[in-house]
Structures are given as C-alpha cells and as structure tokens.
C-alpha cells in the first residue's frame, strides 16, 4: 500500500496521465483534461518558482491543492494554499498564482473549452 502512496506523491498516476494533455500557455506546466459536455476538470502540475499572471474569466473556477504550495491572489487578497486547500474564484474576479514548490492542483472550470487538448492544436 505504501508503494502506491509514494508513486502518487511523485506525480499523477497513469489513470490521469492517459487523459488528453492540455495545451497550457505557461512554461513549466503539465496538465490533463477530463472533458464533460459543458465543463472541464484539469489536473495540473506546476514547477516551483513559476507563476500564473493576473487574469479573469466569465465563469467561476473551483480547485483543490493535491501537493505543494502556492500563493493564490483573488481580487487582491493573497492566500497561502497547501495540500488539501480548496478555493473558489467567482466569475469575473481577477486572480493570479505563484508556486513555491512543485504543485499539483485539480481545477474545475464551468466553461466547456477553457483549455484545448494538445492533439486539437495544429502541429502538436
């Protein structure tokens, strides 16, 4: 049983990494998409030391930290997020993130095509 736990702490298991890879515009990021009819669930891996610049979208976003540590700034309010931390970003709210260590997140986007798969991007 401990072997499975240790393997998961190294990254997402094959059951996740066999999902379609997401085309992400940030260096140092890997992601996989679970697509539904009107939403996406994204399994992210961010390298430590990188960040996501301030942005917003027209739909809410919910997420949870699986491993690692990040600072999430929502509407100017910084919050330290570590393993087990959940967050909700309301529609239209500016937000950004900084990753202090390798960090895995699961984010739910209530928008059908927040990210495209790498196979749907020409040349990928």
C-alpha atoms as an extended CHARMM CRD file, in Angstrom:
* protein
*
       124  EXT
         1         1  UNK       CA              0.0000000000        0.0000000000        0.0000000000  PROA      1               0.0000000000
         2         2  UNK       CA              2.8120000000        2.4610000000        0.7800000000  PROA      2               0.0000000000
         3         3  UNK       CA              4.2660000000        1.9520000000       -2.7210000000  PROA      3               0.0000000000
         4         4  UNK       CA              1.0600000000        3.2760000000       -4.2800000000  PROA      4               0.0000000000
         5         5  UNK       CA              1.1080000000        6.2800000000       -1.9550000000  PROA      5               0.0000000000
         6         6  UNK       CA              4.7510000000        7.0080000000       -2.8150000000  PROA      6               0.0000000000
         7         7  UNK       CA              4.1200000000        6.7100000000       -6.5490000000  PROA      7               0.0000000000
         8         8  UNK       CA              1.2380000000        9.1840000000       -6.3380000000  PROA      8               0.0000000000
         9         9  UNK       CA              3.3930000000       11.7020000000       -4.4850000000  PROA      9               0.0000000000
        10        10  UNK       CA              5.7660000000       11.7250000000       -7.4770000000  PROA      10              0.0000000000
        11        11  UNK       CA              3.0110000000       12.8490000000       -9.8410000000  PROA      11              0.0000000000
        12        12  UNK       CA             -0.3550000000       11.8550000000      -11.1390000000  PROA      12              0.0000000000
        13        13  UNK       CA             -0.9240000000        8.1430000000      -11.7100000000  PROA      13              0.0000000000
        14        14  UNK       CA             -1.2950000000        6.6630000000      -15.1880000000  PROA      14              0.0000000000
        15        15  UNK       CA             -5.0990000000        6.6830000000      -14.9000000000  PROA      15              0.0000000000
        16        16  UNK       CA             -4.7960000000       10.5160000000      -15.0680000000  PROA      16              0.0000000000
        17        17  UNK       CA             -1.8010000000       10.8720000000      -17.4130000000  PROA      17              0.0000000000
        18        18  UNK       CA             -3.5830000000        8.7680000000      -20.0370000000  PROA      18              0.0000000000
        19        19  UNK       CA             -6.1620000000       11.5610000000      -20.3530000000  PROA      19              0.0000000000
        20        20  UNK       CA             -5.6620000000       14.0660000000      -23.2030000000  PROA      20              0.0000000000
        21        21  UNK       CA             -2.8440000000       16.5350000000      -22.4910000000  PROA      21              0.0000000000
        22        22  UNK       CA             -3.8930000000       20.1710000000      -22.2670000000  PROA      22              0.0000000000
        23        23  UNK       CA             -2.3070000000       22.9770000000      -24.2620000000  PROA      23              0.0000000000
        24        24  UNK       CA             -1.1780000000       25.3480000000      -21.4810000000  PROA      24              0.0000000000
        25        25  UNK       CA              0.3760000000       28.7690000000      -22.2570000000  PROA      25              0.0000000000
        26        26  UNK       CA              2.7970000000       28.6740000000      -19.2860000000  PROA      26              0.0000000000
        27        27  UNK       CA              6.2760000000       27.1160000000      -19.3040000000  PROA      27              0.0000000000
        28        28  UNK       CA              6.8360000000       24.6100000000      -16.5090000000  PROA      28              0.0000000000
        29        29  UNK       CA              3.2650000000       23.3440000000      -16.5270000000  PROA      29              0.0000000000
        30        30  UNK       CA              1.7620000000       19.9780000000      -17.4260000000  PROA      30              0.0000000000
        31        31  UNK       CA             -1.9690000000       19.3490000000      -17.4770000000  PROA      31              0.0000000000
        32        32  UNK       CA             -4.5130000000       16.7140000000      -18.4390000000  PROA      32              0.0000000000
        33        33  UNK       CA             -8.1640000000       17.3030000000      -19.3680000000  PROA      33              0.0000000000
        34        34  UNK       CA            -11.2620000000       15.4430000000      -18.2760000000  PROA      34              0.0000000000
        35        35  UNK       CA            -13.9100000000       16.8620000000      -20.6090000000  PROA      35              0.0000000000
        36        36  UNK       CA            -17.6540000000       16.8740000000      -19.9850000000  PROA      36              0.0000000000
        37        37  UNK       CA            -20.4720000000       18.2870000000      -22.0550000000  PROA      37              0.0000000000
        38        38  UNK       CA            -20.1980000000       21.8150000000      -20.6060000000  PROA      38              0.0000000000
        39        39  UNK       CA            -17.2140000000       21.8230000000      -18.1900000000  PROA      39              0.0000000000
        40        40  UNK       CA            -13.6070000000       20.7540000000      -17.8090000000  PROA      40              0.0000000000
        41        41  UNK       CA            -11.6880000000       19.2220000000      -14.9360000000  PROA      41              0.0000000000
        42        42  UNK       CA             -7.9680000000       19.9240000000      -15.2910000000  PROA      42              0.0000000000
        43        43  UNK       CA             -5.2190000000       18.0360000000      -13.4610000000  PROA      43              0.0000000000
        44        44  UNK       CA             -2.2890000000       20.4970000000      -13.2440000000  PROA      44              0.0000000000
        45        45  UNK       CA              1.3950000000       20.0590000000      -12.3490000000  PROA      45              0.0000000000
        46        46  UNK       CA              3.3190000000       23.3250000000      -11.8730000000  PROA      46              0.0000000000
        47        47  UNK       CA              7.0720000000       23.6000000000      -11.3030000000  PROA      47              0.0000000000
        48        48  UNK       CA              8.2290000000       25.5660000000       -8.2770000000  PROA      48              0.0000000000
        49        49  UNK       CA              9.2640000000       29.1550000000       -8.8980000000  PROA      49              0.0000000000
        50        50  UNK       CA              6.7610000000       29.8640000000      -11.6480000000  PROA      50              0.0000000000
        51        51  UNK       CA              3.5620000000       31.8520000000      -11.6660000000  PROA      51              0.0000000000
        52        52  UNK       CA              0.3110000000       32.4780000000      -13.4880000000  PROA      52              0.0000000000
        53        53  UNK       CA             -0.1970000000       36.1900000000      -14.2680000000  PROA      53              0.0000000000
        54        54  UNK       CA             -3.3330000000       38.1040000000      -13.2200000000  PROA      54              0.0000000000
        55        55  UNK       CA             -6.3750000000       37.2600000000      -15.3170000000  PROA      55              0.0000000000
        56        56  UNK       CA            -10.1030000000       36.6530000000      -15.0480000000  PROA      56              0.0000000000
        57        57  UNK       CA            -12.7720000000       34.7040000000      -16.8860000000  PROA      57              0.0000000000
        58        58  UNK       CA            -16.5240000000       34.9420000000      -17.2580000000  PROA      58              0.0000000000
        59        59  UNK       CA            -17.2630000000       31.7630000000      -15.2760000000  PROA      59              0.0000000000
        60        60  UNK       CA            -16.3890000000       30.5100000000      -11.7890000000  PROA      60              0.0000000000
        61        61  UNK       CA            -13.4400000000       28.2290000000      -11.0690000000  PROA      61              0.0000000000
        62        62  UNK       CA            -13.1210000000       25.7980000000       -8.1620000000  PROA      62              0.0000000000
        63        63  UNK       CA             -9.9270000000       23.9770000000       -7.2340000000  PROA      63              0.0000000000
        64        64  UNK       CA             -8.0330000000       21.9590000000       -4.6530000000  PROA      64              0.0000000000
        65        65  UNK       CA             -4.3070000000       21.5940000000       -3.9480000000  PROA      65              0.0000000000
        66        66  UNK       CA             -3.2010000000       17.9570000000       -4.1320000000  PROA      66              0.0000000000
        67        67  UNK       CA              0.5050000000       18.5120000000       -3.3210000000  PROA      67              0.0000000000
        68        68  UNK       CA              2.8090000000       21.5010000000       -2.9860000000  PROA      68              0.0000000000
        69        69  UNK       CA              2.4130000000       25.1210000000       -2.0040000000  PROA      69              0.0000000000
        70        70  UNK       CA              1.1880000000       28.2300000000       -3.7820000000  PROA      70              0.0000000000
        71        71  UNK       CA              0.0980000000       31.7700000000       -3.1310000000  PROA      71              0.0000000000
        72        72  UNK       CA             -3.2860000000       32.4520000000       -4.7280000000  PROA      72              0.0000000000
        73        73  UNK       CA             -4.2880000000       36.0980000000       -5.0590000000  PROA      73              0.0000000000
        74        74  UNK       CA             -8.0290000000       36.5710000000       -5.6170000000  PROA      74              0.0000000000
        75        75  UNK       CA             -9.3570000000       40.1130000000       -6.0200000000  PROA      75              0.0000000000
        76        76  UNK       CA             -6.1440000000       41.4770000000       -4.4320000000  PROA      76              0.0000000000
        77        77  UNK       CA             -6.3450000000       39.1770000000       -1.3960000000  PROA      77              0.0000000000
        78        78  UNK       CA             -3.3230000000       36.8070000000       -1.1000000000  PROA      78              0.0000000000
        79        79  UNK       CA             -3.8590000000       33.3690000000        0.4040000000  PROA      79              0.0000000000
        80        80  UNK       CA             -1.3430000000       30.5960000000        1.0870000000  PROA      80              0.0000000000
        81        81  UNK       CA             -2.6450000000       27.2930000000       -0.2600000000  PROA      81              0.0000000000
        82        82  UNK       CA             -1.1390000000       23.9260000000        0.6500000000  PROA      82              0.0000000000
        83        83  UNK       CA             -2.2050000000       20.2870000000        0.3780000000  PROA      83              0.0000000000
        84        84  UNK       CA             -5.9570000000       19.9880000000        0.9460000000  PROA      84              0.0000000000
        85        85  UNK       CA             -6.7540000000       23.6860000000        0.4810000000  PROA      85              0.0000000000
        86        86  UNK       CA             -9.8660000000       24.3350000000       -1.6070000000  PROA      86              0.0000000000
        87        87  UNK       CA            -10.5970000000       27.6260000000       -3.3400000000  PROA      87              0.0000000000
        88        88  UNK       CA            -13.4090000000       29.2330000000       -5.3200000000  PROA      88              0.0000000000
        89        89  UNK       CA            -12.7830000000       32.0540000000       -7.7650000000  PROA      89              0.0000000000
        90        90  UNK       CA            -16.0180000000       33.8550000000       -8.6720000000  PROA      90              0.0000000000
        91        91  UNK       CA            -16.7820000000       34.7490000000      -12.3030000000  PROA      91              0.0000000000
        92        92  UNK       CA            -15.1210000000       37.9930000000      -13.4150000000  PROA      92              0.0000000000
        93        93  UNK       CA            -12.6670000000       38.1060000000      -10.4800000000  PROA      93              0.0000000000
        94        94  UNK       CA             -9.0010000000       38.9100000000      -11.1250000000  PROA      94              0.0000000000
        95        95  UNK       CA             -6.6750000000       36.2140000000       -9.8100000000  PROA      95              0.0000000000
        96        96  UNK       CA             -3.0660000000       35.0300000000      -10.0750000000  PROA      96              0.0000000000
        97        97  UNK       CA             -0.8250000000       32.3840000000       -8.5260000000  PROA      97              0.0000000000
        98        98  UNK       CA              2.8170000000       31.8060000000       -7.5270000000  PROA      98              0.0000000000
        99        99  UNK       CA              4.1670000000       28.3230000000       -6.9250000000  PROA      99              0.0000000000
       100       100  UNK       CA              6.8190000000       27.9000000000       -4.2090000000  PROA      100             0.0000000000
       101       101  UNK       CA              7.3570000000       24.1940000000       -4.8320000000  PROA      101             0.0000000000
       102       102  UNK       CA              6.2690000000       21.6410000000       -7.4020000000  PROA      102             0.0000000000
       103       103  UNK       CA              2.4950000000       21.7770000000       -7.0170000000  PROA      103             0.0000000000
       104       104  UNK       CA             -0.3820000000       19.6220000000       -8.2270000000  PROA      104             0.0000000000
       105       105  UNK       CA             -3.8910000000       21.0660000000       -8.4710000000  PROA      105             0.0000000000
       106       106  UNK       CA             -7.2500000000       19.9140000000       -9.7170000000  PROA      106             0.0000000000
       107       107  UNK       CA             -9.3030000000       22.7730000000      -11.1610000000  PROA      107             0.0000000000
       108       108  UNK       CA            -12.9350000000       22.6930000000      -12.2730000000  PROA      108             0.0000000000
       109       109  UNK       CA            -13.8440000000       25.2200000000      -14.9510000000  PROA      109             0.0000000000
       110       110  UNK       CA            -17.5440000000       25.7500000000      -15.6010000000  PROA      110             0.0000000000
       111       111  UNK       CA            -16.7830000000       26.5050000000      -19.2400000000  PROA      111             0.0000000000
       112       112  UNK       CA            -16.6590000000       23.8630000000      -21.9470000000  PROA      112             0.0000000000
       113       113  UNK       CA            -13.4130000000       24.8210000000      -23.6760000000  PROA      113             0.0000000000
       114       114  UNK       CA            -11.2150000000       26.6060000000      -21.1180000000  PROA      114             0.0000000000
       115       115  UNK       CA             -8.2810000000       24.6190000000      -22.4630000000  PROA      115             0.0000000000
       116       116  UNK       CA             -7.7770000000       22.7160000000      -25.6950000000  PROA      116             0.0000000000
       117       117  UNK       CA             -6.1050000000       19.3590000000      -25.9620000000  PROA      117             0.0000000000
       118       118  UNK       CA             -2.6510000000       19.2680000000      -27.4920000000  PROA      118             0.0000000000
       119       119  UNK       CA             -3.9860000000       16.9640000000      -30.2080000000  PROA      119             0.0000000000
       120       120  UNK       CA             -6.5320000000       19.6430000000      -31.2260000000  PROA      120             0.0000000000
       121       121  UNK       CA             -3.7720000000       22.2530000000      -31.7090000000  PROA      121             0.0000000000
       122       122  UNK       CA             -2.1080000000       22.1380000000      -35.1610000000  PROA      122             0.0000000000
       123       123  UNK       CA              1.4650000000       20.8500000000      -35.0010000000  PROA      123             0.0000000000
       124       124  UNK       CA              1.1180000000       19.3390000000      -31.5010000000  PROA      124             0.0000000000
